[in-house]
């Protein structure tokens, strides 16, 4: 059993190949180019919250709308209706019809989280001054492992792992790992880029 | 004359009775009777609720996760919808341990209230110090730390309907349980404070 486990573990490790310095530079440039060209992104997402002591991960689903440079809407549809729009330095919440907003200018933690999320959706966050970065390739996917340098972000997450489609350089998954090791994994599907999004989507 | 004193004494006792069980009839406790709260007593169930907390006009929404991790120990984690942790704590008997808490909630008064509420919410069983009844409910009283907890059981099905925590004179907290599923889960829970503006509503998340 243990041997089987170790064998599978080393097999997983072996699939992940570290990019060389020049490959990494090319990759960063390609992602940056793709992010700049993505004026809008629409997709569906599945979010899994993993907490070590729970028997099952907590799953939620919904739709994501992104408009460059930093308007973003997370619309959870399952298991309950809940949406947040990050827009004009504010966070607008619609909790099953109950509306509220939070001023991001007065809330450092939310502001940093917002910037992080907006950038991780477009992939435009491979910034050496903000993160200690490592890059890997595993079959058809590029993997960026980012350790925050900023103290506020560091308190929330010890590592952020982004998965990128190797052809389009679009983000296909985001894993936010907390200092305790518990994590939130968000997987994106049905992604469409540069399709116009009706203004009504971003109205609170 | 002696009877008059006794009557006055008895009258005082009765009038001192907290409003919670004022109109109830007192009855004898049966031997070593215990109060029971089944709603967080399973170690295999992940108790995952959408939580809405209202405190002095501010509202917080998130996911509250409770799990019985040892015979007398519960882990309680409150996260945002995005999964970031607001607090992570453990309650074991009458003691607690904080694994992490965000700056905004890390205040003694908030923490003490939350710990007291959660302790009351998850406490599984304990000694009974009084027993009352009316047409609808049997009420078991249990005293701890200068407060009394009153457990209301429906007569018809013996289901725990609510818990009221009170001092000698005043009710402080009421926990109401509603909408039950097969495996002893209360799918809707409300925690209301009487002396401070704090309300918590929990709705069980189905898969």
Interface residues (C-beta under 8 A of the other chain):
Chain A: X47 X49 X51 X53 X54 X55 X56 X58 X59 X60 X74 X76 X79 X80 X82 X84 X93 X95 X100 X109 X113 X117 X156 X176 X178 X179 X180 X182 X183 X184
Chain B: X44 X46 X48 X50 X52 X59 X61 X63 X65 X67 X69 X75 X77 X79 X81 X82 X83 X84 X85 X88 X99 X100 X102 X103 X203 X205 X206 X207
